[in-house]
């Protein structure tokens, strides 16, 4: 069950609802969206039904959501949500290109990748400074030094930045710098991390886990929303299957299911899905055709020397060509396109 507050509801009205929930032996989770504030109810539903919610000041209505993900469900919000990353809206209204270095390796590399991304039409920059790697001997990211480099990239290009966190201890610091916090596939069910980013004021991008069902993915997003942050972007990045010829199997049908089940924006990361440079373009174009709200592409000025995921990174020229193709395809499908000023 969730209580939807009226647009003009005050903080006192919201607290009064939360107090009624606690008095009924339950727990209330408040999520403040752009239009409405939602109060999620956890506890004995029979006791909640005894309360005449609509008589409480500021209450619009009570909604019974039968799914395990309630705040992110389309049953709660019939209209699709748009999430603003800096000045760039991500949602059904316009197609967005997100691009940049998979990992920040140094100032020159990051700046070249950032400028290539912007030239190709990207309006959001991706770049990671903490890298969760399968091998403990692989490049783990530049950490604090990488954050300073990303700030400089943003200053020079004006692009808002998305940065991954891999531990609860990193959230507060990354939130000071990033315009959007990302939770990667390896931490998609790290519930303590999901709760922590749910307390942040920045939007959160949540990648689908390697072996997650759509329902598990949406329930992970529910952990974020339940803590008060409803500005969530879902990212399909491929799932692990029996097929070894690609890094993962890009599940565009899963993307479409997530769009149908949830009001949240759903984007696609073809780079990490396929793991091979020559497949990134075809899968990015397929994502646009399938209705993805955005694609996220890895760019590197010299992929052969990359410290992380070089085989899937596009060169600046390849990124420029792909950007043009994606804009043409989106335009042919009648979709508007976010463009940098």
N, C-alpha and C positions, 0 to 999 in steps of 0.2 A: 504494500500500500504506500501511496505517496500523497501528500497534501500539497496542492498547488496554491501558492499565495497570489493575491491580486497584485497588479503592477504597482499600486500605490501603498501596498502594505509596509508598515514601519518595522523597525528592528524590534520594537516592543511587541508587535503583533506576532512576529516570527518566534520570539522567545516564549510568548504565551502558548503557542502551539507546541513548542518543544517541551514546555513544562507539563502540559496535559499528557503528552506521550510518556514522560517520566513518571507521572502520577499513576498512569495505567500499567506501570511496570515494564515499560519498553525503553528503547533508545532512539533518539532523533538525530538524523544526519542532515545538515542544511547545505544545500548547493545553490549558489547564486548565479543565475544566468543573465544574459543580456536583457531579457524581457521579464522573466518570472523567477521567483525564488521557490525552490522545491524543498519540501521536508520529507525525507524518507523515514518510514516507520519500521522499526525492527522490534519484534516481540509477539505477544499474543494477539492475533488478528481479531479474535472474537471480542476481546475487550475494547479494541479500537473501534469496532463497528457500533459499539454502544454509545459512542460520542457523537453528538450532532456537530460535526466539524464546521459546516457552513454557517453556523450561528456565531462562530468565533470571529472577532474583528480581523479583517485582512485576508480571510480564507476565501479562495475562489471555488475550489472543488476538491473532492477526494477521488483519486483514481485507483482502481484495483488493477495492478499489473501482475499477471500470472507468471511472467517469465522471471528467471533468476537474476537477470539484469534489468533493473527498473528505471533508473535515472537516464540511462543511455538508450533505452528502448524507444522505438518509433511509436509504440502505444502511448507513451507519455507526450512526446512532441511529434505531431504529424508532419510539421514542416521541418525541412532540413536546417541544421545549424551551420552557420558560417563562423569560422574561427579566425580572428585577426592575428597574424604574426607580424609584429611591427605594423606597418601600414598596408600590408598585403592580406587581403581576405582569401581564405582557403575554404572552399565549399562548392555547392552546385552552381553558384552564380557565374563563375568564371574559371577557366582552366589555368593552372599555375605550374610553372617550371621551377623546381628546386634543384640546385646543383652546387658543386664545389668539391673540395678534396675529401676523400674518405677519412684521411687523417692529416692533421697539421704536422708537417715534418720540419718546417722552417719558414721564415718570413717570406723569402723569395718564392718558394714553391707555393705557399698558400696564396700569396698575392696574385701570381700568374693564374692560378686555378680560379680564383675569385673573379678576376677581370674577364677570363674566358667564359665563365658562367654568366656573368652579366651581359656580355656581348651576344650570347646565345639566347637571351630573353629571360633568363632566370630572374625572379624577383625575391627569392629567398636563398640564402647561402647555407649550405650544410658544411660542417667541418668539426671533426672530433679531436679532443685532446686527451681523453681517457679511452683506451682501447681494450675491451675484454677479448683476449686472444686464447685460442685453444692451447697453444704452446706457451709455457711460461718464459720461453727464450725469445719469443717474437716481440717486435716493437710494441710497447705498451702505451705510447702517446707522450706528449710533452707536458701534460698537466698544466700548472699555473702559467708557464711560459707560453703555452699554446693559446690560453685564454687572452693574453695580452696581444698576441698576433691576430687573433680573430677580431678583437676590438679595433685594431688598426685597419683590418680589411673592411670592416663595416664603416669606419670613418671615411675611408677613401672612396667607397663605392655606394654607400647609402643602403646596402642590402641588410635586412634583418638576419640574424643568425640563429641556427638550431644546433644545440650541443647535447651530446649524450652524457648521461650520468650512469655510473655503474655501482655506486655505493651511496648509502644514506648520507654519509659524511660529506659528500660532494654537492649535495643539492643546494644548500644555502649559497655557496660561493658561485656556482654556475648560474643560479637565479639572479645574481647581481649583474651578470654580464649578458647572458643569452636572452633572446626574445622568445624562444621556445625551448623547452627542455624535452629531450628525447629519452625514452626508455627502450633499449634495444631488445632484440629477440631473445638473448640469453637471460635477460632479467624480466621478461614479460610476465612471469609468475613469481617474481620476488615481491611478495605482498607487502613487506615492510617498506620497500622502496616505493611501491605504488602509493601507499598511504602518505609517504613523505612528500612526493611530488604533488599529491592531491591537496596539500596545504599551501603550495606555492601559488603565487599570483599570475605567473606566466602560463601560457598555453602548454599543453603536454602532448607530444607525439608518442604514440604507443605502437611499436612494431608487433606483428604477430609472431608468436613463438614458433620454433622449428617444427613442433609436432602438435600445435594447438588446433583444436576444433574452433569453429566460428563462435560457438557458445562460450567456450573457455576464454577466447579473446575478448568477447564483450563483457564477460564477468570480470576480467582483469581491468578493463576500462571502468567498470562499476566501482572498483576499489578507489580509483582516482576521483570519480564523480561524488562518491559517498563522503569524501573528506572535504567537499566544498568546491572543487575545481571542475566545472562543466565544460571548459574550453579544451576539448580533447580532439586530436586528429588520429585516426587509425591508419596504419601503414601495412599494407600487404607486401611481403618481401620474399615470398616463396616458402614452401614447406618441404620437409625431408621426405622423400619417397624412395621407392626401389630403383629409380632411374639414375644411373651414374653419369650420363653424358652432360648434364648440367649440374651446377652447384646445388641448386634446389629446383623444385617444380613450382613455377609461378601459377598461382591459383586465381585466375581472373574471375572465375565463377564464384569463388569465395568472396572476392571483393564486392561483386554484385549482391551477394546474399547479405553481406555486412551493411551495404547501403540500404537494402530493403528492411533489415531488422532494426537498424539504428538510425537516429537522426544525425549522427556525427559525420563529419567529412571523412572520406576514405581515399587514400592516395596509394600509389604503387611505386616500389623501389625495384626496377628491373635489374639494376647493377648487381645487387646482392642476391637476387633471385637466380640469375643465370651464370654469373661468375666468369663470363667470356665476352670480350669486347664486341665481337661481331654479332652477338645475339642481343645486345642492349637496345639497339635501334629498333629491330622488329618487335621486341616486347614492349618498348615504350610506346610505339605506334599502336600496338594492340590495346594497351591500357587506355589510351585516349579514345579509341574506337569503342571500347567497352564502357566508357563513361567515368573513368577515374577522375577525381577532383584535381589531382596533381600527379606529377611523376617526380622522382628524386634520382638524380644521376651523379655518378662519380666522375670527376674530372682531375687530370694530373698533367702537368706540362711535359713530363717525361715518364710515362708509365713503366718503362723497362727498369727504371731506377727506384720505383716506389717502394717504400718500406712496408706498405700494407695494401693488399688487394690490387696490385698493379695490373693483373690480367684482365680485370673488368673495367678499368678506368679508361675514359675517352680522352684523346688528345684535345687541345683547344680547337683545332680545325674540325675534328669529328664532332665535337660538341656544338660548334657553330652550325654545321650542316644539319645535325639532328634538331636543333632548336628551330630552324627554318621549316623543317619537315613537320614538326609537331604543331607549329602555328598554322601552317597550311591545312593540315588535317583537321585541327580543331575548328578552323574557320569554315571548311567544307561541310562540317557537321553542324554548323550553325551555333557554335559555342563561342562566347566572348573569351578573351584572353587577357590575363593580367600582364601588364607591361610596366617596366621601370620608368620613372619619370626622367 
